[in-house]
């Protein structure tokens, strides 16, 4: 796979709407091969233990 197309992003936000909006923006860029989502900090840390990501987009104030 092309190195540029093999990039992964993690979107972390407690708002489902914000995750959806960010996912649509990132997906439309056609720059990332995989988009992971987490709704809180604990879930994000768990995902980071499983997957190496190139970019993290996150809300600063979240539960957990």
C-alpha positions as CSV (number, residue, x, y, z in Angstrom):
1,X,0.0,0.0,0.0
2,X,1.2,3.5,-0.7
3,X,2.9,5.0,2.4
4,X,0.6,8.1,2.2
5,X,-2.5,5.9,2.0
6,X,-1.3,3.8,5.0
7,X,-1.8,6.6,7.6
8,X,-4.2,6.2,10.5
9,X,-6.0,8.8,12.6
10,X,-7.7,8.7,16.0
11,X,-10.7,11.0,16.7
12,X,-11.4,11.5,20.4
13,X,-14.5,13.4,21.5
14,X,-17.4,12.8,23.9
15,X,-19.8,14.4,21.4
16,X,-21.0,11.9,18.8
17,X,-21.9,14.7,16.5
18,X,-18.3,16.2,16.6
19,X,-16.8,12.7,16.0
20,X,-19.1,12.4,13.0
21,X,-18.2,15.8,11.6
22,X,-14.5,15.2,12.1
23,X,-14.7,11.8,10.6
24,X,-16.5,13.2,7.5
25,X,-13.9,15.9,7.1
26,X,-10.9,13.5,7.5
27,X,-12.5,10.8,5.3
28,X,-13.1,13.4,2.5
29,X,-9.4,14.2,2.5
30,X,-8.6,10.7,1.2
31,X,-5.3,10.9,3.1
32,X,-5.9,8.3,5.8
33,X,-6.5,4.6,5.4
34,X,-8.1,4.0,8.8
35,X,-10.1,6.2,11.1
36,X,-10.5,5.1,14.8
37,X,-12.9,6.8,17.2
38,X,-13.1,7.0,20.9
39,X,-15.7,8.8,23.1
40,X,-13.5,9.3,26.2
41,X,-9.9,9.3,27.3
42,X,-9.8,5.8,28.6
43,X,-11.1,4.4,25.3
44,X,-8.5,6.4,23.4
45,X,-5.7,5.0,25.5
46,X,-7.0,1.5,25.0
47,X,-7.1,2.0,21.3
48,X,-3.5,3.5,21.3
49,X,-2.3,0.3,23.0
50,X,-3.7,-1.7,20.0
51,X,-3.0,0.6,17.1
52,X,-0.2,2.9,16.0
53,X,-1.8,6.1,14.7
54,X,-0.2,9.0,12.9
55,X,-2.6,11.8,14.0
56,X,-4.8,12.3,17.0
57,X,-7.7,14.8,16.9
58,X,-9.1,15.3,20.4
59,X,-11.3,17.3,22.6
60,X,-9.4,18.8,25.6
61,X,-12.3,18.5,28.1
62,X,-13.9,15.0,28.3
63,X,-15.2,12.6,30.9
64,X,-13.1,9.6,32.0
